[in-house]
């Protein structure tokens, strides 16, 4: 399953670069997003490096999820795609 990186997780004064908000394809409700909790997420850089993460929770009511990666993702990753596996 593919997902689009929407934004970093953050607040007014801070930004967590290893926490990302993802919008999975085909997921429209929070109930569907809750089913993805615990699944592995892989982001591939242009130089073919893999950055792994895990879906932590649903985010909002329209199917977005929050993923926590091993290390921070670059700003160029916004709008990019990630793979959601097992």
Secondary structure, DSSP 8 states (H G I E B T S, - for coil): -EEEEEEEEE-SS-EEEEEEEEEETT--SHHHHHTTTT-EEEEE-TT--EEEEEEEEEETTTTEEEEEESS---GGGTT-EEEE--
